[in-house]
Amino acid sequence: MTNDELADADVMVLLTAAVSGKSLCAMSRASQLTGGRIRIVLVADHISEQQLALAVNHGLASFLVRPFTSFNQILAAAVDAH
């Protein structure tokens, strides 16, 4: 997404196998561009306590465990976050 598109977003869905520095940077960028307004739905296999704390600071609204999550659950989490 461009910075302008991201700045207009209310919810971001981030799907990744592993939460990494790159994932957390994407969340931080989204938070900064929206003035902390964006809510993030993160779908990943695992997240450490430290990563979770950082993600919450960047606007994490929902964490879903990827292998056990359906598209409908992701959609519902995004709607709930909005």
PDB file of N, CA, C and O in Angstrom:
ATOM      1  N   MET A   1       0.837  -1.182   0.000  1.00  0.00           N
ATOM      2  CA  MET A   1       0.000   0.000   0.000  1.00  0.00           C
ATOM      3  C   MET A   1       0.880   1.244   0.000  1.00  0.00           C
ATOM      4  O   MET A   1       1.981   1.260   0.550  1.00  0.00           O
ATOM      5  N   THR A   2       0.358   2.269  -0.630  1.00  0.00           N
ATOM      6  CA  THR A   2       1.067   3.541  -0.565  1.00  0.00           C
ATOM      7  C   THR A   2       0.802   4.191   0.785  1.00  0.00           C
ATOM      8  O   THR A   2      -0.120   3.800   1.501  1.00  0.00           O
ATOM      9  N   ASN A   3       1.609   5.176   1.125  1.00  0.00           N
ATOM     10  CA  ASN A   3       1.402   5.884   2.385  1.00  0.00           C
ATOM     11  C   ASN A   3       0.033   6.550   2.436  1.00  0.00           C
ATOM     12  O   ASN A   3      -0.613   6.552   3.484  1.00  0.00           O
ATOM     13  N   ASP A   4      -0.422   7.119   1.314  1.00  0.00           N
ATOM     14  CA  ASP A   4      -1.739   7.769   1.271  1.00  0.00           C
ATOM     15  C   ASP A   4      -2.865   6.767   1.490  1.00  0.00           C
ATOM     16  O   ASP A   4      -3.812   7.045   2.226  1.00  0.00           O
ATOM     17  N   GLU A   5      -2.766   5.607   0.855  1.00  0.00           N
ATOM     18  CA  GLU A   5      -3.785   4.570   1.040  1.00  0.00           C
ATOM     19  C   GLU A   5      -3.814   4.084   2.479  1.00  0.00           C
ATOM     20  O   GLU A   5      -4.883   3.906   3.062  1.00  0.00           O
ATOM     21  N   LEU A   6      -2.648   3.874   3.039  1.00  0.00           N
ATOM     22  CA  LEU A   6      -2.559   3.398   4.411  1.00  0.00           C
ATOM     23  C   LEU A   6      -3.067   4.444   5.393  1.00  0.00           C
ATOM     24  O   LEU A   6      -3.703   4.101   6.389  1.00  0.00           O
ATOM     25  N   ALA A   7      -2.795   5.707   5.123  1.00  0.00           N
ATOM     26  CA  ALA A   7      -3.244   6.788   6.010  1.00  0.00           C
ATOM     27  C   ALA A   7      -4.767   6.862   6.078  1.00  0.00           C
ATOM     28  O   ALA A   7      -5.320   7.328   7.074  1.00  0.00           O
ATOM     29  N   ASP A   8      -5.444   6.408   5.031  1.00  0.00           N
ATOM     30  CA  ASP A   8      -6.911   6.422   4.997  1.00  0.00           C
ATOM     31  C   ASP A   8      -7.535   5.168   5.597  1.00  0.00           C
ATOM     32  O   ASP A   8      -8.747   5.120   5.806  1.00  0.00           O
ATOM     33  N   ALA A   9      -6.724   4.158   5.875  1.00  0.00           N
ATOM     34  CA  ALA A   9      -7.250   2.876   6.355  1.00  0.00           C
ATOM     35  C   ALA A   9      -7.685   2.957   7.812  1.00  0.00           C
ATOM     36  O   ALA A   9      -7.079   3.662   8.620  1.00  0.00           O
ATOM     37  N   ASP A  10      -8.748   2.222   8.132  1.00  0.00           N
ATOM     38  CA  ASP A  10      -9.215   2.088   9.512  1.00  0.00           C
ATOM     39  C   ASP A  10      -8.754   0.780  10.131  1.00  0.00           C
ATOM     40  O   ASP A  10      -8.500   0.704  11.333  1.00  0.00           O
ATOM     41  N   VAL A  11      -8.646  -0.261   9.287  1.00  0.00           N
ATOM     42  CA  VAL A  11      -8.265  -1.598   9.751  1.00  0.00           C
ATOM     43  C   VAL A  11      -7.236  -2.169   8.775  1.00  0.00           C
ATOM     44  O   VAL A  11      -7.346  -2.005   7.560  1.00  0.00           O
ATOM     45  N   MET A  12      -6.239  -2.838   9.336  1.00  0.00           N
ATOM     46  CA  MET A  12      -5.245  -3.529   8.524  1.00  0.00           C
ATOM     47  C   MET A  12      -5.248  -4.998   8.943  1.00  0.00           C
ATOM     48  O   MET A  12      -5.198  -5.310  10.133  1.00  0.00           O
ATOM     49  N   VAL A  13      -5.307  -5.892   7.969  1.00  0.00           N
ATOM     50  CA  VAL A  13      -5.194  -7.320   8.231  1.00  0.00           C
ATOM     51  C   VAL A  13      -3.814  -7.747   7.759  1.00  0.00           C
ATOM     52  O   VAL A  13      -3.464  -7.565   6.593  1.00  0.00           O
ATOM     53  N   LEU A  14      -3.039  -8.310   8.660  1.00  0.00           N
ATOM     54  CA  LEU A  14      -1.683  -8.745   8.354  1.00  0.00           C
ATOM     55  C   LEU A  14      -1.599 -10.248   8.550  1.00  0.00           C
ATOM     56  O   LEU A  14      -1.752 -10.749   9.664  1.00  0.00           O
ATOM     57  N   LEU A  15      -1.355 -10.968   7.453  1.00  0.00           N
ATOM     58  CA  LEU A  15      -1.214 -12.423   7.501  1.00  0.00           C
ATOM     59  C   LEU A  15       0.251 -12.777   7.305  1.00  0.00           C
ATOM     60  O   LEU A  15       0.877 -12.341   6.339  1.00  0.00           O
ATOM     61  N   THR A  16       0.798 -13.569   8.225  1.00  0.00           N
ATOM     62  CA  THR A  16       2.196 -13.961   8.136  1.00  0.00           C
ATOM     63  C   THR A  16       2.395 -15.289   8.863  1.00  0.00           C
ATOM     64  O   THR A  16       1.688 -15.593   9.823  1.00  0.00           O
ATOM     65  N   ALA A  17       3.339 -16.056   8.408  1.00  0.00           N
ATOM     66  CA  ALA A  17       3.633 -17.311   9.101  1.00  0.00           C
ATOM     67  C   ALA A  17       4.301 -17.019  10.437  1.00  0.00           C
ATOM     68  O   ALA A  17       3.959 -17.618  11.456  1.00  0.00           O
ATOM     69  N   ALA A  18       5.253 -16.096  10.425  1.00  0.00           N
ATOM     70  CA  ALA A  18       5.996 -15.772  11.642  1.00  0.00           C
ATOM     71  C   ALA A  18       6.021 -14.263  11.842  1.00  0.00           C
ATOM     72  O   ALA A  18       6.304 -13.512  10.909  1.00  0.00           O
ATOM     73  N   VAL A  19       5.728 -13.829  13.042  1.00  0.00           N
ATOM     74  CA  VAL A  19       5.836 -12.407  13.369  1.00  0.00           C
ATOM     75  C   VAL A  19       7.326 -12.079  13.436  1.00  0.00           C
ATOM     76  O   VAL A  19       8.089 -12.738  14.143  1.00  0.00           O
ATOM     77  N   SER A  20       7.722 -11.061  12.698  1.00  0.00           N
ATOM     78  CA  SER A  20       9.137 -10.699  12.611  1.00  0.00           C
ATOM     79  C   SER A  20       9.289  -9.193  12.791  1.00  0.00           C
ATOM     80  O   SER A  20       8.307  -8.470  12.962  1.00  0.00           O
ATOM     81  N   GLY A  21      10.515  -8.744  12.751  1.00  0.00           N
ATOM     82  CA  GLY A  21      10.774  -7.308  12.795  1.00  0.00           C
ATOM     83  C   GLY A  21      10.087  -6.588  11.646  1.00  0.00           C
ATOM     84  O   GLY A  21       9.604  -5.467  11.805  1.00  0.00           O
ATOM     85  N   LYS A  22      10.047  -7.235  10.493  1.00  0.00           N
ATOM     86  CA  LYS A  22       9.389  -6.643   9.326  1.00  0.00           C
ATOM     87  C   LYS A  22       7.883  -6.484   9.576  1.00  0.00           C
ATOM     88  O   LYS A  22       7.298  -5.464   9.211  1.00  0.00           O
ATOM     89  N   SER A  23       7.263  -7.479  10.191  1.00  0.00           N
ATOM     90  CA  SER A  23       5.837  -7.408  10.515  1.00  0.00           C
ATOM     91  C   SER A  23       5.566  -6.275  11.492  1.00  0.00           C
ATOM     92  O   SER A  23       4.632  -5.493  11.312  1.00  0.00           O
ATOM     93  N   LEU A  24       6.398  -6.193  12.535  1.00  0.00           N
ATOM     94  CA  LEU A  24       6.220  -5.154  13.547  1.00  0.00           C
ATOM     95  C   LEU A  24       6.478  -3.767  12.965  1.00  0.00           C
ATOM     96  O   LEU A  24       5.818  -2.802  13.350  1.00  0.00           O
ATOM     97  N   CYS A  25       7.428  -3.660  12.043  1.00  0.00           N
ATOM     98  CA  CYS A  25       7.682  -2.380  11.370  1.00  0.00           C
ATOM     99  C   CYS A  25       6.482  -1.957  10.531  1.00  0.00           C
ATOM    100  O   CYS A  25       6.142  -0.774  10.487  1.00  0.00           O
ATOM    101  N   ALA A  26       5.838  -2.912   9.865  1.00  0.00           N
ATOM    102  CA  ALA A  26       4.648  -2.606   9.074  1.00  0.00           C
ATOM    103  C   ALA A  26       3.531  -2.082   9.975  1.00  0.00           C
ATOM    104  O   ALA A  26       2.819  -1.144   9.614  1.00  0.00           O
ATOM    105  N   MET A  27       3.386  -2.696  11.149  1.00  0.00           N
ATOM    106  CA  MET A  27       2.371  -2.236  12.098  1.00  0.00           C
ATOM    107  C   MET A  27       2.714  -0.844  12.624  1.00  0.00           C
ATOM    108  O   MET A  27       1.833   0.006  12.757  1.00  0.00           O
ATOM    109  N   SER A  28       3.969  -0.615  12.919  1.00  0.00           N
ATOM    110  CA  SER A  28       4.414   0.686  13.412  1.00  0.00           C
ATOM    111  C   SER A  28       4.171   1.765  12.363  1.00  0.00           C
ATOM    112  O   SER A  28       3.685   2.849  12.686  1.00  0.00           O
ATOM    113  N   ARG A  29       4.502   1.477  11.126  1.00  0.00           N
ATOM    114  CA  ARG A  29       4.289   2.419  10.011  1.00  0.00           C
ATOM    115  C   ARG A  29       2.813   2.756   9.876  1.00  0.00           C
ATOM    116  O   ARG A  29       2.450   3.922   9.716  1.00  0.00           O
ATOM    117  N   ALA A  30       1.961   1.738   9.942  1.00  0.00           N
ATOM    118  CA  ALA A  30       0.515   1.966   9.826  1.00  0.00           C
ATOM    119  C   ALA A  30       0.020   2.835  10.973  1.00  0.00           C
ATOM    120  O   ALA A  30      -0.798   3.732  10.767  1.00  0.00           O
ATOM    121  N   SER A  31       0.507   2.575  12.166  1.00  0.00           N
ATOM    122  CA  SER A  31       0.103   3.358  13.332  1.00  0.00           C
ATOM    123  C   SER A  31       0.538   4.809  13.186  1.00  0.00           C
ATOM    124  O   SER A  31      -0.235   5.726  13.462  1.00  0.00           O
ATOM    125  N   GLN A  32       1.764   5.012  12.756  1.00  0.00           N
ATOM    126  CA  GLN A  32       2.285   6.369  12.592  1.00  0.00           C
ATOM    127  C   GLN A  32       1.522   7.138  11.526  1.00  0.00           C
ATOM    128  O   GLN A  32       1.185   8.305  11.723  1.00  0.00           O
ATOM    129  N   LEU A  33       1.247   6.495  10.402  1.00  0.00           N
ATOM    130  CA  LEU A  33       0.569   7.174   9.291  1.00  0.00           C
ATOM    131  C   LEU A  33      -0.885   7.509   9.592  1.00  0.00           C
ATOM    132  O   LEU A  33      -1.463   8.397   8.965  1.00  0.00           O
ATOM    133  N   THR A  34      -1.475   6.807  10.544  1.00  0.00           N
ATOM    134  CA  THR A  34      -2.880   7.060  10.894  1.00  0.00           C
ATOM    135  C   THR A  34      -3.017   7.777  12.229  1.00  0.00           C
ATOM    136  O   THR A  34      -4.125   7.915  12.748  1.00  0.00           O
ATOM    137  N   GLY A  35      -1.926   8.223  12.776  1.00  0.00           N
ATOM    138  CA  GLY A  35      -1.976   8.889  14.071  1.00  0.00           C
ATOM    139  C   GLY A  35      -2.451   7.978  15.186  1.00  0.00           C
ATOM    140  O   GLY A  35      -3.060   8.433  16.154  1.00  0.00           O
ATOM    141  N   GLY A  36      -2.170   6.686  15.048  1.00  0.00           N
ATOM    142  CA  GLY A  36      -2.564   5.706  16.062  1.00  0.00           C
ATOM    143  C   GLY A  36      -4.007   5.254  15.963  1.00  0.00           C
ATOM    144  O   GLY A  36      -4.485   4.518  16.826  1.00  0.00           O
ATOM    145  N   ARG A  37      -4.710   5.684  14.919  1.00  0.00           N
ATOM    146  CA  ARG A  37      -6.130   5.364  14.759  1.00  0.00           C
ATOM    147  C   ARG A  37      -6.375   3.947  14.236  1.00  0.00           C
ATOM    148  O   ARG A  37      -7.404   3.344  14.541  1.00  0.00           O
ATOM    149  N   ILE A  38      -5.443   3.416  13.456  1.00  0.00           N
ATOM    150  CA  ILE A  38      -5.668   2.125  12.797  1.00  0.00           C
ATOM    151  C   ILE A  38      -5.765   0.988  13.811  1.00  0.00           C
ATOM    152  O   ILE A  38      -5.097   1.004  14.845  1.00  0.00           O
ATOM    153  N   ARG A  39      -6.594   0.016  13.506  1.00  0.00           N
ATOM    154  CA  ARG A  39      -6.720  -1.210  14.286  1.00  0.00           C
ATOM    155  C   ARG A  39      -6.214  -2.347  13.410  1.00  0.00           C
ATOM    156  O   ARG A  39      -6.518  -2.416  12.219  1.00  0.00           O
ATOM    157  N   ILE A  40      -5.440  -3.231  14.017  1.00  0.00           N
ATOM    158  CA  ILE A  40      -4.752  -4.272  13.254  1.00  0.00           C
ATOM    159  C   ILE A  40      -5.240  -5.651  13.677  1.00  0.00           C
ATOM    160  O   ILE A  40      -5.341  -5.960  14.865  1.00  0.00           O
ATOM    161  N   VAL A  41      -5.539  -6.464  12.682  1.00  0.00           N
ATOM    162  CA  VAL A  41      -5.851  -7.878  12.883  1.00  0.00           C
ATOM    163  C   VAL A  41      -4.629  -8.644  12.389  1.00  0.00           C
ATOM    164  O   VAL A  41      -4.287  -8.581  11.208  1.00  0.00           O
ATOM    165  N   LEU A  42      -3.983  -9.353  13.279  1.00  0.00           N
ATOM    166  CA  LEU A  42      -2.770 -10.107  12.957  1.00  0.00           C
ATOM    167  C   LEU A  42      -3.095 -11.589  12.951  1.00  0.00           C
ATOM    168  O   LEU A  42      -3.649 -12.126  13.911  1.00  0.00           O
ATOM    169  N   VAL A  43      -2.740 -12.240  11.852  1.00  0.00           N
ATOM    170  CA  VAL A  43      -2.947 -13.686  11.713  1.00  0.00           C
ATOM    171  C   VAL A  43      -1.563 -14.307  11.512  1.00  0.00           C
ATOM    172  O   VAL A  43      -0.908 -14.076  10.496  1.00  0.00           O
ATOM    173  N   ALA A  44      -1.133 -15.094  12.492  1.00  0.00           N
ATOM    174  CA  ALA A  44       0.200 -15.692  12.438  1.00  0.00           C
ATOM    175  C   ALA A  44       0.202 -17.004  13.208  1.00  0.00           C
ATOM    176  O   ALA A  44      -0.732 -17.302  13.952  1.00  0.00           O
ATOM    177  N   ASP A  45       1.255 -17.781  13.023  1.00  0.00           N
ATOM    178  CA  ASP A  45       1.365 -19.062  13.717  1.00  0.00           C
ATOM    179  C   ASP A  45       1.610 -18.895  15.207  1.00  0.00           C
ATOM    180  O   ASP A  45       1.122 -19.690  16.011  1.00  0.00           O
ATOM    181  N   HIS A  46       2.366 -17.861  15.580  1.00  0.00           N
ATOM    182  CA  HIS A  46       2.783 -17.680  16.975  1.00  0.00           C
ATOM    183  C   HIS A  46       3.210 -16.236  17.171  1.00  0.00           C
ATOM    184  O   HIS A  46       3.636 -15.572  16.226  1.00  0.00           O
ATOM    185  N   ILE A  47       3.096 -15.758  18.390  1.00  0.00           N
ATOM    186  CA  ILE A  47       3.611 -14.439  18.741  1.00  0.00           C
ATOM    187  C   ILE A  47       4.167 -14.515  20.155  1.00  0.00           C
ATOM    188  O   ILE A  47       3.536 -15.077  21.050  1.00  0.00           O
ATOM    189  N   SER A  48       5.350 -13.948  20.349  1.00  0.00           N
ATOM    190  CA  SER A  48       5.959 -13.957  21.684  1.00  0.00           C
ATOM    191  C   SER A  48       5.310 -12.857  22.531  1.00  0.00           C
ATOM    192  O   SER A  48       4.644 -11.967  22.003  1.00  0.00           O
ATOM    193  N   GLU A  49       5.512 -12.931  23.827  1.00  0.00           N
ATOM    194  CA  GLU A  49       4.961 -11.917  24.726  1.00  0.00           C
ATOM    195  C   GLU A  49       5.517 -10.534  24.394  1.00  0.00           C
ATOM    196  O   GLU A  49       4.785  -9.545  24.417  1.00  0.00           O
ATOM    197  N   GLN A  50       6.805 -10.468  24.087  1.00  0.00           N
ATOM    198  CA  GLN A  50       7.432  -9.187  23.740  1.00  0.00           C
ATOM    199  C   GLN A  50       6.843  -8.628  22.448  1.00  0.00           C
ATOM    200  O   GLN A  50       6.533  -7.440  22.367  1.00  0.00           O
ATOM    201  N   GLN A  51       6.689  -9.487  21.438  1.00  0.00           N
ATOM    202  CA  GLN A  51       6.088  -9.048  20.179  1.00  0.00           C
ATOM    203  C   GLN A  51       4.646  -8.620  20.386  1.00  0.00           C
ATOM    204  O   GLN A  51       4.193  -7.648  19.780  1.00  0.00           O
ATOM    205  N   LEU A  52       3.919  -9.337  21.239  1.00  0.00           N
ATOM    206  CA  LEU A  52       2.532  -8.994  21.521  1.00  0.00           C
ATOM    207  C   LEU A  52       2.435  -7.607  22.142  1.00  0.00           C
ATOM    208  O   LEU A  52       1.578  -6.812  21.759  1.00  0.00           O
ATOM    209  N   ALA A  53       3.298  -7.317  23.085  1.00  0.00           N
ATOM    210  CA  ALA A  53       3.289  -5.996  23.717  1.00  0.00           C
ATOM    211  C   ALA A  53       3.555  -4.893  22.700  1.00  0.00           C
ATOM    212  O   ALA A  53       2.892  -3.855  22.723  1.00  0.00           O
ATOM    213  N   LEU A  54       4.515  -5.108  21.812  1.00  0.00           N
ATOM    214  CA  LEU A  54       4.801  -4.125  20.767  1.00  0.00           C
ATOM    215  C   LEU A  54       3.622  -3.973  19.817  1.00  0.00           C
ATOM    216  O   LEU A  54       3.256  -2.859  19.444  1.00  0.00           O
ATOM    217  N   ALA A  55       3.033  -5.093  19.432  1.00  0.00           N
ATOM    218  CA  ALA A  55       1.898  -5.062  18.504  1.00  0.00           C
ATOM    219  C   ALA A  55       0.716  -4.309  19.108  1.00  0.00           C
ATOM    220  O   ALA A  55       0.052  -3.538  18.413  1.00  0.00           O
ATOM    221  N   VAL A  56       0.451  -4.522  20.378  1.00  0.00           N
ATOM    222  CA  VAL A  56      -0.641  -3.810  21.053  1.00  0.00           C
ATOM    223  C   VAL A  56      -0.375  -2.308  21.029  1.00  0.00           C
ATOM    224  O   VAL A  56      -1.296  -1.518  20.819  1.00  0.00           O
ATOM    225  N   ASN A  57       0.866  -1.914  21.239  1.00  0.00           N
ATOM    226  CA  ASN A  57       1.220  -0.493  21.191  1.00  0.00           C
ATOM    227  C   ASN A  57       1.016   0.108  19.809  1.00  0.00           C
ATOM    228  O   ASN A  57       0.836   1.318  19.676  1.00  0.00           O
ATOM    229  N   HIS A  58       1.043  -0.734  18.778  1.00  0.00           N
ATOM    230  CA  HIS A  58       0.864  -0.258  17.404  1.00  0.00           C
ATOM    231  C   HIS A  58      -0.583  -0.367  16.920  1.00  0.00           C
ATOM    232  O   HIS A  58      -0.873  -0.032  15.771  1.00  0.00           O
ATOM    233  N   GLY A  59      -1.487  -0.826  17.774  1.00  0.00           N
ATOM    234  CA  GLY A  59      -2.891  -0.873  17.393  1.00  0.00           C
ATOM    235  C   GLY A  59      -3.475  -2.255  17.199  1.00  0.00           C
ATOM    236  O   GLY A  59      -4.540  -2.387  16.596  1.00  0.00           O
ATOM    237  N   LEU A  60      -2.815  -3.287  17.691  1.00  0.00           N
ATOM    238  CA  LEU A  60      -3.349  -4.638  17.547  1.00  0.00           C
ATOM    239  C   LEU A  60      -4.715  -4.747  18.207  1.00  0.00           C
ATOM    240  O   LEU A  60      -4.868  -4.461  19.394  1.00  0.00           O
ATOM    241  N   ALA A  61      -5.696  -5.159  17.431  1.00  0.00           N
ATOM    242  CA  ALA A  61      -7.052  -5.347  17.945  1.00  0.00           C
ATOM    243  C   ALA A  61      -7.367  -6.826  18.134  1.00  0.00           C
ATOM    244  O   ALA A  61      -8.165  -7.196  18.995  1.00  0.00           O
ATOM    245  N   SER A  62      -6.723  -7.678  17.308  1.00  0.00           N
ATOM    246  CA  SER A  62      -7.021  -9.102  17.369  1.00  0.00           C
ATOM    247  C   SER A  62      -5.824  -9.903  16.861  1.00  0.00           C
ATOM    248  O   SER A  62      -5.194  -9.545  15.866  1.00  0.00           O
ATOM    249  N   PHE A  63      -5.526 -10.992  17.564  1.00  0.00           N
ATOM    250  CA  PHE A  63      -4.521 -11.948  17.109  1.00  0.00           C
ATOM    251  C   PHE A  63      -5.208 -13.279  16.889  1.00  0.00           C
ATOM    252  O   PHE A  63      -5.876 -13.795  17.785  1.00  0.00           O
ATOM    253  N   LEU A  64      -5.045 -13.836  15.702  1.00  0.00           N
ATOM    254  CA  LEU A  64      -5.647 -15.120  15.350  1.00  0.00           C
ATOM    255  C   LEU A  64      -4.535 -16.098  14.980  1.00  0.00           C
ATOM    256  O   LEU A  64      -3.595 -15.747  14.268  1.00  0.00           O
ATOM    257  N   VAL A  65      -4.657 -17.325  15.473  1.00  0.00           N
ATOM    258  CA  VAL A  65      -3.659 -18.360  15.186  1.00  0.00           C
ATOM    259  C   VAL A  65      -3.940 -18.921  13.787  1.00  0.00           C
ATOM    260  O   VAL A  65      -4.981 -19.531  13.541  1.00  0.00           O
ATOM    261  N   ARG A  66      -2.999 -18.698  12.895  1.00  0.00           N
ATOM    262  CA  ARG A  66      -3.184 -18.963  11.461  1.00  0.00           C
ATOM    263  C   ARG A  66      -3.670 -20.374  11.122  1.00  0.00           C
ATOM    264  O   ARG A  66      -4.628 -20.499  10.360  1.00  0.00           O
ATOM    265  N   PRO A  67      -3.061 -21.443  11.648  1.00  0.00           N
ATOM    266  CA  PRO A  67      -3.509 -22.773  11.223  1.00  0.00           C
ATOM    267  C   PRO A  67      -4.950 -23.108  11.626  1.00  0.00           C
ATOM    268  O   PRO A  67      -5.563 -24.013  11.060  1.00  0.00           O
ATOM    269  N   PHE A  68      -5.478 -22.379  12.597  1.00  0.00           N
ATOM    270  CA  PHE A  68      -6.813 -22.685  13.115  1.00  0.00           C
ATOM    271  C   PHE A  68      -7.843 -21.610  12.786  1.00  0.00           C
ATOM    272  O   PHE A  68      -8.917 -21.571  13.385  1.00  0.00           O
ATOM    273  N   THR A  69      -7.517 -20.744  11.838  1.00  0.00           N
ATOM    274  CA  THR A  69      -8.369 -19.599  11.548  1.00  0.00           C
ATOM    275  C   THR A  69      -8.914 -19.682  10.127  1.00  0.00           C
ATOM    276  O   THR A  69      -8.178 -19.929   9.171  1.00  0.00           O
ATOM    277  N   SER A  70     -10.218 -19.471  10.015  1.00  0.00           N
ATOM    278  CA  SER A  70     -10.867 -19.474   8.703  1.00  0.00           C
ATOM    279  C   SER A  70     -10.971 -18.041   8.170  1.00  0.00           C
ATOM    280  O   SER A  70     -10.807 -17.072   8.912  1.00  0.00           O
ATOM    281  N   PHE A  71     -11.242 -17.934   6.894  1.00  0.00           N
ATOM    282  CA  PHE A  71     -11.451 -16.622   6.283  1.00  0.00           C
ATOM    283  C   PHE A  71     -12.593 -15.887   6.979  1.00  0.00           C
ATOM    284  O   PHE A  71     -12.502 -14.682   7.214  1.00  0.00           O
ATOM    285  N   ASN A  72     -13.657 -16.598   7.308  1.00  0.00           N
ATOM    286  CA  ASN A  72     -14.795 -15.963   7.979  1.00  0.00           C
ATOM    287  C   ASN A  72     -14.405 -15.394   9.339  1.00  0.00           C
ATOM    288  O   ASN A  72     -14.915 -14.347   9.736  1.00  0.00           O
ATOM    289  N   GLN A  73     -13.517 -16.061  10.052  1.00  0.00           N
ATOM    290  CA  GLN A  73     -13.059 -15.546  11.345  1.00  0.00           C
ATOM    291  C   GLN A  73     -12.203 -14.289  11.162  1.00  0.00           C
ATOM    292  O   GLN A  73     -12.282 -13.352  11.956  1.00  0.00           O
ATOM    293  N   ILE A  74     -11.393 -14.285  10.115  1.00  0.00           N
ATOM    294  CA  ILE A  74     -10.583 -13.095   9.819  1.00  0.00           C
ATOM    295  C   ILE A  74     -11.493 -11.927   9.470  1.00  0.00           C
ATOM    296  O   ILE A  74     -11.299 -10.812   9.954  1.00  0.00           O
ATOM    297  N   LEU A  75     -12.475 -12.187   8.636  1.00  0.00           N
ATOM    298  CA  LEU A  75     -13.429 -11.152   8.252  1.00  0.00           C
ATOM    299  C   LEU A  75     -14.177 -10.616   9.475  1.00  0.00           C
ATOM    300  O   LEU A  75     -14.341  -9.404   9.620  1.00  0.00           O
ATOM    301  N   ALA A  76     -14.623 -11.501  10.340  1.00  0.00           N
ATOM    302  CA  ALA A  76     -15.351 -11.083  11.547  1.00  0.00           C
ATOM    303  C   ALA A  76     -14.454 -10.246  12.461  1.00  0.00           C
ATOM    304  O   ALA A  76     -14.912  -9.265  13.047  1.00  0.00           O
ATOM    305  N   ALA A  77     -13.187 -10.625  12.586  1.00  0.00           N
ATOM    306  CA  ALA A  77     -12.262  -9.852  13.422  1.00  0.00           C
ATOM    307  C   ALA A  77     -12.041  -8.465  12.841  1.00  0.00           C
ATOM    308  O   ALA A  77     -11.955  -7.489  13.586  1.00  0.00           O
ATOM    309  N   ALA A  78     -11.946  -8.366  11.523  1.00  0.00           N
ATOM    310  CA  ALA A  78     -11.760  -7.061  10.870  1.00  0.00           C
ATOM    311  C   ALA A  78     -12.989  -6.180  11.070  1.00  0.00           C
ATOM    312  O   ALA A  78     -12.862  -4.987  11.349  1.00  0.00           O
ATOM    313  N   VAL A  79     -14.159  -6.758  10.931  1.00  0.00           N
ATOM    314  CA  VAL A  79     -15.397  -6.006  11.138  1.00  0.00           C
ATOM    315  C   VAL A  79     -15.500  -5.556  12.597  1.00  0.00           C
ATOM    316  O   VAL A  79     -15.862  -4.411  12.869  1.00  0.00           O
ATOM    317  N   ASP A  80     -15.190  -6.436  13.516  1.00  0.00           N
ATOM    318  CA  ASP A  80     -15.237  -6.092  14.944  1.00  0.00           C
ATOM    319  C   ASP A  80     -14.235  -4.992  15.286  1.00  0.00           C
ATOM    320  O   ASP A  80     -14.508  -4.144  16.136  1.00  0.00           O
ATOM    321  N   ALA A  81     -13.077  -5.005  14.627  1.00  0.00           N
ATOM    322  CA  ALA A  81     -12.040  -4.008  14.890  1.00  0.00           C
ATOM    323  C   ALA A  81     -12.452  -2.623  14.397  1.00  0.00           C
ATOM    324  O   ALA A  81     -12.008  -1.602  14.922  1.00  0.00           O
ATOM    325  N   HIS A  82     -13.301  -2.611  13.388  1.00  0.00           N
ATOM    326  CA  HIS A  82     -13.731  -1.347  12.795  1.00  0.00           C
ATOM    327  C   HIS A  82     -14.740  -0.704  13.697  1.00  0.00           C
ATOM    328  O   HIS A  82     -15.241   0.378  13.391  1.00  0.00           O
TER     329      HIS A  82
END
